[in-house]
Amino acid sequence: MHKNHTNPPRCNITECGEVYLRNGLSQLLALRIEEKCERLTMLYEKSGKRWNEALFRLLARSFGFGIQSNIFEEWATLLNIQALGKHSDNIEQIEAIFFGQAGLLCEESIPQYYRSEATASNYYNTLLREYRFLKSKFSLQEMEHGKWSGSATPHIRIARLAALWQRGSVSIDRIAQCDTVTELRRLFQVQPSYYWQHHTQFGGTTTVGTGDIKNRQLDVLIINTVVPMLYCYGKHRLDVNLCKKAEEYLHDINSEDNGIIRRWAEQGICASNAAESQALIQLNNAYCTKQRCGECPFVNKE
């Protein structure tokens, strides 16, 4: 933790000694992780007590990047895991299920100015044909495609999730086998299939730069998905080492960069890693925004 004294303090936390500050942030981090674990336990129960299914739902929600998180979670909940399991070695069949159940193979979901090109492409027609077959075979149901309108197109993110599923990265056991942040990044660093390396949606204009995910994006994924899921998994298995490993990852990742963390920096409190930024987010959300100043762990601390 680096205390920047160039800005005048506007919060008691800036008046705390270094030891009190570190201890307080450590307690806040523990609270944040435990709160996430409670929510994930409920998700695990809703997923039929299947860890990989719960992991995928959380992963999909993270791919919504806030604005579309609820829609991605709804879509992930709707997916037929049995169908995916039987066709996990075929990326086109996985993509057919993913896009089909998202309602995005419906012609009306494609903007009018892209529709003719999309419906004429071999790729789109292959997915549509596969989905019709799989829909009949597994009684699949799709979302209303209109739920995706009004915000960024989800196609590339769905294609990435399909690639992660096909490669077997959506696995709590594979996550548990990793020992470093670098290994975790490698596990989730995957390119979408060829079509989505050159398109942003069906029939959309050719684009570039949709291959690898940047480390910064991967770190956000690790912070919000991998760490809490691994901790929850370790807690349920009574495996202290997994819980410890999950927390240690946060100390090895750079601080998040968002509005909350920038506001703390303006008050002289600069997080040096993700463990500290997560603690400051917890302080903001649990105490500051709720005006629970009298309960703040830093009140009247010297």
C-alpha positions in Angstrom: 0.0 0.0 0.0 1.4 3.3 -1.0 0.1 6.4 0.8 0.3 9.5 -1.5 0.4 12.6 0.8 0.3 15.1 -2.1 -3.5 15.3 -1.8 -5.3 16.6 1.3 -7.0 13.7 3.1 -10.8 13.8 3.2 -11.4 10.5 5.0 -10.2 9.0 8.3 -8.5 6.2 6.5 -5.8 8.6 5.4 -5.0 9.3 9.1 -4.4 5.7 10.0 -0.9 4.4 10.6 0.5 1.9 8.1 0.0 -1.1 10.3 -3.6 -0.2 11.1 -4.2 0.4 7.4 -2.8 -2.9 6.3 -4.7 -4.8 9.0 -8.0 -3.0 8.1 -7.6 -3.7 4.4 -6.8 -7.4 5.2 -10.1 -7.7 7.2 -12.0 -6.0 4.4 -10.6 -8.3 1.8 -11.6 -11.3 3.9 -15.1 -10.0 4.2 -15.4 -9.4 0.4 -14.2 -12.9 -0.4 -16.6 -14.5 2.1 -19.5 -12.5 0.8 -18.7 -13.6 -2.7 -18.4 -17.2 -1.5 -21.9 -17.0 0.0 -23.3 -15.9 -3.3 -21.4 -18.6 -5.2 -22.6 -21.2 -2.8 -26.2 -20.3 -3.8 -25.1 -20.4 -7.5 -23.6 -23.8 -6.9 -26.9 -25.0 -5.4 -28.9 -23.6 -8.4 -26.5 -25.3 -10.8 -27.4 -28.7 -9.4 -24.3 -28.8 -7.2 -22.1 -29.1 -10.4 -19.0 -26.9 -10.0 -18.2 -26.6 -13.7 -21.7 -25.5 -14.5 -21.6 -22.9 -11.7 -18.2 -21.8 -13.0 -19.5 -21.3 -16.5 -22.5 -19.3 -15.3 -20.2 -17.0 -13.3 -17.8 -16.8 -16.3 -20.6 -15.9 -18.6 -21.8 -13.2 -16.2 -18.3 -11.7 -16.1 -18.2 -11.6 -19.9 -21.2 -9.3 -19.7 -18.9 -6.6 -18.4 -21.6 -5.1 -16.1 -24.0 -3.7 -18.7 -24.9 -7.2 -20.1 -24.1 -9.3 -17.1 -27.7 -10.2 -16.3 -28.4 -11.1 -19.9 -25.3 -13.3 -20.2 -26.2 -15.0 -16.9 -29.8 -15.7 -18.2 -28.3 -17.1 -21.4 -25.8 -19.3 -19.5 -28.6 -20.7 -17.2 -30.7 -21.6 -20.3 -27.9 -23.5 -22.0 -28.3 -27.3 -22.2 -25.2 -28.6 -20.6 -26.1 -32.2 -21.5 -26.1 -31.3 -25.2 -22.8 -29.4 -24.9 -21.2 -32.4 -23.1 -22.2 -34.7 -25.9 -20.7 -32.4 -28.6 -17.8 -30.8 -26.8 -15.3 -31.9 -29.4 -17.0 -30.0 -32.3 -16.6 -26.2 -32.1 -19.3 -25.6 -34.8 -21.9 -27.6 -32.8 -20.9 -25.8 -29.6 -21.2 -22.4 -31.4 -24.5 -23.6 -32.9 -25.9 -24.2 -29.4 -24.4 -21.1 -27.9 -25.7 -18.7 -30.6 -28.9 -20.6 -31.2 -30.0 -20.6 -27.6 -29.0 -16.9 -27.4 -31.5 -16.3 -30.2 -28.8 -14.9 -32.4 -29.3 -17.4 -35.3 -32.7 -15.8 -35.9 -32.6 -13.7 -39.1 -34.4 -10.9 -37.3 -31.6 -10.6 -34.9 -29.2 -9.6 -37.7 -29.2 -5.9 -38.7 -31.0 -5.4 -42.0 -27.8 -4.0 -43.7 -25.8 -7.2 -42.7 -28.6 -9.8 -43.2 -28.2 -10.7 -46.9 -24.4 -11.3 -46.5 -24.9 -13.2 -43.3 -27.6 -15.6 -44.6 -25.5 -16.2 -47.7 -22.4 -17.3 -45.8 -21.5 -20.9 -45.4 -20.6 -20.4 -41.7 -24.0 -19.0 -40.7 -25.9 -21.6 -42.6 -23.8 -24.4 -41.1 -24.6 -23.2 -37.6 -28.3 -22.8 -38.4 -28.5 -26.3 -39.8 -26.6 -27.8 -36.8 -28.8 -25.8 -34.4 -32.1 -27.0 -36.0 -30.9 -30.6 -35.7 -29.7 -30.2 -32.1 -32.7 -28.2 -31.1 -34.9 -31.1 -32.2 -32.7 -33.7 -30.6 -32.4 -32.0 -27.2 -35.6 -29.9 -27.1 -33.5 -26.7 -26.9 -35.1 -23.4 -26.1 -33.7 -20.0 -27.1 -33.9 -16.5 -25.6 -35.7 -13.7 -27.3 -33.0 -12.0 -29.4 -34.4 -8.6 -28.6 -32.9 -8.8 -25.1 -29.4 -8.2 -26.6 -30.4 -5.0 -28.4 -29.5 -1.6 -27.3 -25.9 -2.4 -26.2 -22.7 -3.9 -27.6 -23.0 -6.9 -29.8 -22.2 -10.1 -27.7 -21.1 -12.3 -30.6 -17.3 -12.3 -30.1 -17.7 -12.8 -26.4 -20.0 -15.7 -27.0 -17.5 -17.1 -29.5 -14.7 -16.8 -26.9 -16.8 -18.7 -24.4 -17.5 -21.4 -27.0 -13.7 -21.7 -27.6 -13.1 -21.9 -23.8 -15.7 -24.6 -23.5 -14.4 -26.6 -26.4 -10.8 -26.5 -25.1 -11.9 -27.6 -21.6 -10.9 -24.5 -19.8 -14.2 -24.3 -18.0 -13.0 -26.7 -15.4 -12.6 -26.1 -11.6 -10.1 -29.0 -11.5 -7.9 -27.4 -14.1 -8.1 -24.1 -12.3 -7.1 -25.8 -9.0 -4.1 -27.3 -10.8 -2.7 -23.9 -11.7 -0.1 -22.4 -9.4 0.6 -19.0 -10.9 -1.3 -16.1 -12.4 0.6 -16.7 -15.6 -0.8 -20.3 -15.7 -4.3 -19.0 -15.2 -3.9 -16.4 -17.9 -2.7 -19.2 -20.2 -5.7 -21.3 -19.3 -8.2 -18.6 -20.3 -6.2 -17.1 -23.2 -8.0 -18.5 -26.2 -8.9 -17.2 -29.7 -12.4 -17.4 -31.0 -12.9 -19.5 -34.1 -11.7 -18.1 -37.5 -14.9 -16.4 -38.5 -15.0 -14.4 -35.3 -11.4 -13.3 -35.7 -12.7 -11.3 -38.7 -16.3 -10.3 -37.8 -18.0 -8.6 -35.0 -21.4 -10.1 -35.8 -23.0 -12.3 -38.5 -22.4 -10.6 -41.8 -20.7 -7.7 -40.1 -17.8 -5.8 -41.5 -14.5 -7.5 -41.4 -12.4 -6.4 -38.5 -9.0 -7.2 -36.9 -7.7 -7.3 -33.4 -10.3 -9.8 -32.0 -7.7 -12.6 -31.4 -6.0 -12.7 -28.1 -7.5 -11.2 -24.9 -5.2 -8.6 -23.2 -3.7 -9.5 -19.9 -5.6 -6.7 -18.3 -8.9 -8.2 -19.3 -7.7 -11.6 -18.2 -6.8 -10.2 -14.8 -10.3 -8.8 -14.4 -11.6 -12.2 -15.2 -9.3 -13.8 -12.7 -10.3 -11.3 -10.0 -14.0 -11.5 -10.4 -14.5 -15.2 -11.5 -11.5 -17.5 -10.9 -10.4 -16.3 -7.4 -13.9 -16.3 -5.7 -14.8 -19.6 -7.4 -11.5 -21.3 -6.4 -11.9 -20.0 -2.8 -15.5 -21.3 -2.6 -14.4 -24.6 -4.0 -11.6 -24.9 -1.5 -13.9 -24.0 1.4 -16.5 -26.6 0.4 -13.7 -29.2 0.2 -12.2 -28.0 3.4 -8.9 -27.4 1.5 -7.2 -24.5 3.2 -4.4 -24.5 0.6 -6.8 -23.8 -2.2 -8.4 -20.9 -0.3 -4.9 -19.5 0.5 -3.9 -19.9 -3.1 -7.0 -18.0 -4.3 -6.2 -15.1 -2.0 -2.5 -15.0 -2.9 -3.4 -14.6 -6.6 -4.9 -11.2 -5.7 -1.6 -10.1 -4.3 0.1 -11.1 -7.6 -2.2 -9.0 -9.8 -2.0 -5.3 -10.3 -4.6 -3.1 -8.8 -7.9 -2.6 -10.7 -8.5 0.7 -12.4 -12.0 1.9 -12.0 -13.9 4.9 -10.6 -13.9 3.7 -7.0 -10.1 3.1 -7.0 -9.4 6.4 -8.7 -11.5 8.2 -6.1 -9.5 6.6 -3.3 -6.3 7.6 -5.0 -7.5 11.2 -5.1 -7.8 11.0 -1.3 -4.2 9.7 -1.0 -4.9 5.9 -0.8 -3.3 4.1 -3.7 -3.8 0.4 -4.0 -0.7 -1.5 -5.2 -2.3 -4.8 -6.0 -5.7 -6.4 -6.6 -6.0 -7.5 -2.9 -5.9 -3.9 -1.8 -8.2 -2.6 -4.6 -10.7 -5.3 -3.7 -10.5 -4.3 -0.1 -11.1 -0.6 -1.0 -14.1 -1.6 -3.1 -15.5 -3.5 -0.1 -14.9 -0.4 2.1 -16.7 1.8 -0.4 -19.6 -0.5 -1.0 -20.2 -1.8 2.5 -19.5 1.4 4.5 -19.0 4.6 2.5 -22.0 4.4 0.1 -24.2 3.2 2.9 -23.0 5.9 5.2 -22.0 3.4 7.9 -19.2 5.7 9.0 -19.6 4.8 12.7 -19.0 1.2 11.9 -16.0 1.8 9.6 -13.0 -0.2 10.6 -10.9 2.9 10.3 -12.9 5.3 12.4 -10.8 7.0 15.1 -7.8 4.9 14.3 -4.4 6.5 14.6 
